[in-house]
Amino acid sequence: MILARSEAARAAHQLVLALQQRMVEAQERIAGGAERFTEVTWLRDGGRHGGGSRRALANTRTFDRASVNVSQVHYDDEPAKRLASATALSTIIHPRHPHAPSVHIHTSWTEMRDGTGYWRIMADLNPAIRDTELARAARERFVDALRAAAPAQLEEAARQGDRYFYIPALDRHRGVAHFYLEQYATSDRDADAALARAVAEAAIDTHAAIVADALRAAPPDDAAARAEQLAYHTLYLFQVLTLDRGTTSGLLVHDQNDTGILGSLPSHVDRALLASWRARVPAPIDRLVDDLLAALPPEGGEIDDAAKLALAAAVRAFYRTNPGALDLQARGDVVPPTVANHR
């Protein structure tokens, strides 16, 4: 794989690789070292334009799905493109126990052809069962860690995150704590990179501690809790595939890492529940829900790699046919230029 020539992009790549290793080690410690992540690599255009590494676990005693992705895509040999490079860590952990919360963390550096660049910094805590003392304590702990990492930015990041992760059709948010900075850049690049690292490290370490404590202190894993978790996993898939701009942008740009881009999906969803939300979404998103249902396995079936490829193809085909529907997706106060450029 050929890395970008830019020093800033190479430094960002080293940063996200270190974060990937930190996340993997933190999650493996939860399982007492008995469950190990495996690595899958992919190349963009045979490696000429970069590629990435996905470290993953699935269907283990501790994890429903865990995916820790690092990528760098660049266009050093295509100077006409406005985007020079994009370097990212994107990770999602779905623990198996219903009372252990999921987490999503995204840290990326985008560099434009003129040498300017910015960070996208996200961290959100996503408990399947949220109306418990355990979940409320986890939220407070997670927010406190983010506040310590980014005291000057927390208020704005929480406001942006609450906006981005709101699901209008269901009148609720995806998670209980959201941190989101888009196009973050000051005159001090070193300080900006340090902030990106600090937020990600705080989220990684705090979530791992929350899950470890939940596995020791959580109520029993019973049928009612499993049903609530399945409903939440359905909501998670719904939000990712109908609202998330990052996911859609990645699928529209290329088809060389579909299983990695959809590595955030849980293993199972409730098809009937997903179908019931069709009437709540605006046109033409109702047709996208139909397409997702057609791509999903039968009720009770696992969302395996074949299903992910089918879902990716469905999303890609829908937005290529209905590009105006991108305006209905989630956003903060600004839409990333790289998303707008891909339309």
C-alpha positions as CSV (number, residue, x, y, z in Angstrom):
1,M,0.0,0.0,0.0
2,I,1.4,3.4,-1.0
3,L,0.9,6.1,1.7
4,A,0.2,9.8,0.9
5,R,3.3,11.9,0.4
6,S,2.1,14.7,2.7
7,E,3.9,14.9,6.0
8,A,0.6,15.9,7.7
9,A,-1.2,12.9,6.2
10,R,1.6,10.5,7.2
11,A,1.6,11.8,10.8
12,A,-2.2,11.4,10.9
13,H,-1.8,7.8,9.7
14,Q,0.6,7.1,12.5
15,L,-1.8,8.6,15.0
16,V,-4.8,6.5,13.9
17,L,-2.7,3.3,13.8
18,A,-1.7,4.0,17.4
19,L,-5.4,4.5,18.3
20,Q,-6.3,1.3,16.5
21,Q,-3.8,-0.6,18.6
22,R,-5.0,1.0,21.8
23,M,-8.6,0.1,21.0
24,V,-7.8,-3.5,20.2
25,E,-5.7,-4.0,23.3
26,A,-8.4,-2.4,25.5
27,Q,-11.1,-4.6,24.1
28,E,-9.0,-7.8,24.3
29,R,-8.3,-7.0,28.0
30,I,-12.1,-7.0,28.6
31,A,-12.2,-10.6,27.4
32,G,-9.2,-11.5,29.6
33,G,-7.0,-12.1,26.5
34,A,-9.1,-15.1,25.5
35,E,-10.5,-13.4,22.4
36,R,-8.2,-11.9,19.8
37,F,-8.9,-9.6,16.9
38,T,-8.0,-10.7,13.4
39,E,-6.8,-8.4,10.7
40,V,-8.2,-7.9,7.2
41,T,-6.5,-5.5,4.8
42,W,-7.9,-3.9,1.6
43,L,-6.4,-1.8,-1.1
44,R,-7.7,1.1,-3.0
45,D,-7.0,0.6,-6.7
46,G,-4.5,-2.1,-6.0
47,G,-2.8,0.1,-3.3
48,R,-2.0,3.0,-5.7
49,H,-4.4,5.2,-3.9
50,G,-3.9,3.7,-0.4
51,G,-6.1,1.3,1.5
52,G,-6.6,0.1,5.0
53,S,-6.6,-2.4,7.8
54,R,-9.7,-3.7,9.6
55,R,-9.2,-5.6,12.9
56,A,-12.4,-7.4,13.9
57,L,-14.1,-9.8,16.2
58,A,-17.6,-11.3,15.9
59,N,-19.9,-13.7,17.6
60,T,-17.8,-14.3,20.6
61,R,-18.7,-14.7,24.3
62,T,-17.9,-11.0,24.9
63,F,-18.7,-9.3,21.5
64,D,-21.6,-9.3,19.1
65,R,-19.5,-7.3,16.7
66,A,-16.3,-5.3,17.1
67,S,-14.6,-3.5,14.2
68,V,-11.6,-1.2,14.4
69,N,-10.8,0.3,11.0
70,V,-7.9,2.4,9.8
71,S,-7.7,3.7,6.3
72,Q,-5.8,6.2,4.1
73,V,-7.0,7.2,0.7
74,H,-5.1,9.7,-1.4
75,Y,-4.8,11.1,-4.9
76,D,-1.2,12.1,-5.2
77,D,-1.1,11.0,-8.8
78,E,-4.4,12.9,-9.7
79,P,-3.6,16.6,-9.0
80,A,-6.9,17.7,-10.6
81,K,-8.8,16.3,-7.6
82,R,-9.6,18.9,-4.9
83,L,-9.3,16.2,-2.2
84,A,-5.6,15.2,-1.6
85,S,-6.1,12.6,1.1
86,A,-8.3,11.3,3.9
87,T,-6.9,9.4,6.8
88,A,-9.3,7.8,9.4
89,L,-9.9,5.6,12.4
90,S,-13.5,4.4,12.5
91,T,-14.5,1.9,15.2
92,I,-17.6,0.4,16.6
93,I,-17.9,-2.1,19.5
94,H,-21.2,-3.9,20.1
95,P,-20.8,-6.0,23.3
96,R,-22.8,-9.2,23.6
97,H,-24.3,-8.4,27.0
98,P,-27.4,-6.2,26.6
99,H,-26.3,-4.0,29.6
100,A,-22.8,-3.3,28.2
101,P,-23.0,-0.2,25.9
102,S,-21.8,0.0,22.4
103,V,-19.4,2.8,21.4
104,H,-18.6,4.5,18.1
105,I,-15.4,6.5,17.7
106,H,-14.2,8.3,14.5
107,T,-11.0,10.3,14.1
108,S,-10.0,11.5,10.7
109,W,-7.7,14.0,9.0
110,T,-8.8,15.4,5.6
111,E,-6.3,17.3,3.5
112,M,-7.2,19.3,0.5
113,R,-5.1,19.9,-2.6
114,D,-4.1,23.4,-1.4
115,G,-2.5,22.0,1.7
116,T,-5.3,23.1,4.1
117,G,-6.9,20.4,6.3
118,Y,-9.2,19.6,9.2
119,W,-10.1,17.0,11.7
120,R,-13.4,15.2,12.2
121,I,-13.7,14.0,15.8
122,M,-16.5,11.9,17.0
123,A,-17.2,9.7,20.0
124,D,-20.6,8.5,21.2
125,L,-21.9,6.1,23.8
126,N,-24.8,3.9,22.7
127,P,-26.4,1.7,25.4
128,A,-29.1,-0.7,24.2
129,I,-30.8,-0.4,27.6
130,R,-30.6,3.2,28.8
131,D,-33.2,3.7,31.6
132,T,-31.1,2.1,34.4
133,E,-28.8,3.4,37.0
134,L,-26.0,1.5,35.3
135,A,-26.6,3.3,32.0
136,R,-26.9,6.7,33.6
137,A,-23.7,6.3,35.5
138,A,-22.0,5.2,32.3
139,R,-23.1,8.3,30.5
140,E,-21.9,10.6,33.2
141,R,-18.5,8.8,33.3
142,F,-18.2,9.0,29.5
143,V,-19.0,12.7,29.4
144,D,-16.7,13.5,32.3
145,A,-13.8,11.8,30.4
146,L,-14.6,13.8,27.2
147,R,-14.7,17.0,29.3
148,A,-11.3,16.3,30.7
149,A,-9.9,15.6,27.2
150,A,-11.6,18.6,25.5
151,P,-12.8,21.1,28.1
152,A,-13.0,24.1,25.8
153,Q,-14.7,22.1,23.0
154,L,-17.2,19.9,24.9
155,E,-20.2,22.1,24.8
156,E,-20.1,22.7,21.1
157,A,-19.2,19.1,20.3
158,A,-22.1,17.9,22.4
159,R,-24.5,20.3,20.6
160,Q,-23.3,19.2,17.2
161,G,-23.4,15.5,18.2
162,D,-27.0,15.7,19.5
163,R,-28.0,17.3,16.2
164,Y,-26.1,14.8,14.1
165,F,-27.3,11.6,15.9
166,Y,-31.0,12.7,16.1
167,I,-33.4,10.4,14.3
168,P,-36.4,12.5,13.2
169,A,-38.6,9.5,12.2
170,L,-38.3,8.0,15.7
171,D,-38.0,11.3,17.7
172,R,-34.9,10.1,19.6
173,H,-31.2,10.1,19.5
174,R,-29.0,7.1,18.6
175,G,-27.0,7.3,21.8
176,V,-26.9,9.0,25.2
177,A,-23.7,11.0,24.9
178,H,-22.5,12.5,21.6
179,F,-19.2,14.3,20.8
180,Y,-18.9,15.7,17.2
181,L,-16.5,18.3,15.8
182,E,-16.6,18.7,12.0
183,Q,-14.0,20.6,10.0
184,Y,-12.0,21.3,13.2
185,A,-8.9,23.3,12.6
186,T,-7.1,26.1,14.3
187,S,-3.8,27.8,13.5
188,D,-2.0,25.3,15.6
189,R,-1.9,21.9,13.8
190,D,0.0,20.2,16.5
191,A,-2.6,21.2,19.1
192,D,-5.4,20.1,16.8
193,A,-3.8,16.6,16.4
194,A,-3.3,16.4,20.2
195,L,-7.0,17.2,20.7
196,A,-8.0,14.5,18.2
197,R,-5.8,12.0,20.0
198,A,-6.9,13.0,23.5
199,V,-10.6,12.6,22.7
200,A,-10.2,9.2,21.1
201,E,-8.0,7.9,23.9
202,A,-10.5,9.1,26.5
203,A,-13.4,7.4,24.7
204,I,-11.4,4.2,24.1
205,D,-10.2,3.8,27.7
206,T,-13.4,4.9,29.4
207,H,-15.7,2.7,27.3
208,A,-13.5,-0.3,28.0
209,A,-13.7,0.4,31.7
210,I,-17.5,0.9,31.5
211,V,-17.9,-2.5,29.7
212,A,-15.6,-4.3,32.1
213,D,-17.6,-2.9,35.1
214,A,-20.9,-3.7,33.4
215,L,-20.0,-7.3,32.9
216,R,-19.2,-7.6,36.6
217,A,-22.3,-5.7,37.9
218,A,-25.0,-5.9,35.2
219,P,-28.3,-7.6,35.8
220,P,-28.8,-11.1,34.3
221,D,-28.9,-11.5,30.6
222,D,-32.5,-12.5,30.2
223,A,-35.0,-12.6,27.3
224,A,-36.5,-9.2,28.0
225,A,-33.0,-7.6,27.9
226,R,-32.2,-9.4,24.7
227,A,-35.4,-8.2,23.1
228,E,-34.5,-4.6,24.0
229,Q,-31.0,-5.0,22.7
230,L,-32.4,-6.4,19.4
231,A,-34.7,-3.4,19.1
232,Y,-31.8,-1.1,19.7
233,H,-29.6,-2.9,17.1
234,T,-32.4,-2.4,14.6
235,L,-32.4,1.3,15.4
236,Y,-28.6,1.4,15.0
237,L,-28.8,-0.1,11.5
238,F,-31.6,2.2,10.6
239,Q,-29.7,5.3,11.6
240,V,-26.5,4.2,9.9
241,L,-28.0,3.2,6.6
242,T,-30.6,6.0,6.2
243,L,-29.0,9.0,7.9
244,D,-25.2,8.7,8.4
245,R,-23.4,10.8,5.9
246,G,-20.0,9.2,6.5
247,T,-21.3,5.8,5.7
248,T,-23.1,6.9,2.6
249,S,-20.2,8.9,1.3
250,G,-17.8,6.0,1.7
251,L,-20.2,3.7,-0.2
252,L,-20.6,6.2,-3.0
253,V,-16.9,6.9,-3.5
254,H,-15.9,3.3,-4.1
255,D,-16.9,-0.3,-3.6
256,Q,-13.5,-1.7,-2.5
257,N,-14.2,-1.9,1.2
258,D,-18.0,-2.4,1.6
259,T,-17.7,-5.0,4.4
260,G,-15.3,-2.7,6.3
261,I,-17.6,0.4,5.9
262,L,-20.5,-1.6,7.2
263,G,-18.5,-3.2,9.9
264,S,-20.5,-1.1,12.3
265,L,-23.6,-3.2,11.8
266,P,-24.8,-5.5,14.6
267,S,-25.3,-9.2,13.8
268,H,-29.1,-9.3,14.0
269,V,-32.0,-6.9,13.6
270,D,-35.8,-7.1,13.9
271,R,-37.1,-7.0,10.4
272,A,-40.7,-6.4,11.4
273,L,-39.7,-3.5,13.6
274,L,-37.6,-2.0,10.8
275,A,-40.5,-2.4,8.4
276,S,-42.8,-0.6,10.8
277,W,-40.7,2.5,10.5
278,R,-41.2,2.8,6.8
279,A,-44.4,4.8,7.3
280,R,-42.5,7.4,9.4
281,V,-39.8,8.4,7.0
282,P,-40.2,11.0,4.2
283,A,-40.3,10.0,0.6
284,P,-38.2,8.7,-1.1
285,I,-36.5,7.2,2.0
286,D,-39.4,4.9,2.3
287,R,-38.2,3.2,-0.8
288,L,-34.7,2.9,0.7
289,V,-36.2,1.1,3.7
290,D,-37.9,-1.3,1.2
291,D,-34.5,-1.9,-0.4
292,L,-32.8,-2.5,2.9
293,L,-35.5,-5.1,3.9
294,A,-35.0,-6.8,0.6
295,A,-31.2,-7.0,1.2
296,L,-31.4,-8.3,4.7
297,P,-31.5,-12.0,5.5
298,P,-34.8,-13.6,6.6
299,E,-36.0,-13.0,10.2
300,G,-33.4,-14.4,12.6
301,G,-30.7,-14.5,10.0
302,E,-27.2,-13.1,10.6
303,I,-26.0,-10.0,8.9
304,D,-22.9,-11.7,7.5
305,D,-20.5,-10.4,4.9
306,A,-22.8,-11.4,2.1
307,A,-25.6,-9.4,3.7
308,K,-23.3,-6.4,4.1
309,L,-22.4,-6.5,0.4
310,A,-26.1,-6.6,-0.5
311,L,-26.9,-3.7,1.9
312,A,-24.0,-1.7,0.5
313,A,-25.2,-2.2,-3.1
314,A,-28.8,-1.2,-2.1
315,V,-27.6,2.0,-0.5
316,R,-25.3,2.8,-3.4
317,A,-28.0,2.2,-6.0
318,F,-30.6,4.2,-4.1
319,Y,-28.5,7.4,-3.8
320,R,-27.2,7.2,-7.3
321,T,-30.8,7.1,-8.5
322,N,-32.0,9.6,-5.9
323,P,-29.1,12.0,-5.3
324,G,-31.4,14.7,-3.8
325,A,-32.2,12.4,-0.9
326,L,-28.7,13.1,0.4
327,D,-30.1,16.4,1.7
328,L,-32.3,14.4,4.1
329,Q,-29.3,12.9,5.9
330,A,-27.9,13.9,9.3
331,R,-25.7,16.9,9.5
332,G,-24.1,19.2,12.0
333,D,-23.9,22.9,11.3
334,V,-21.7,22.3,8.2
335,V,-21.6,19.6,5.5
336,P,-18.1,18.3,4.9
337,P,-16.8,19.4,1.5
338,T,-15.6,15.9,0.7
339,V,-19.2,14.7,1.0
340,A,-20.5,17.5,-1.2
341,N,-17.8,16.8,-3.8
342,H,-18.7,13.2,-4.1
343,R,-22.3,14.0,-5.2
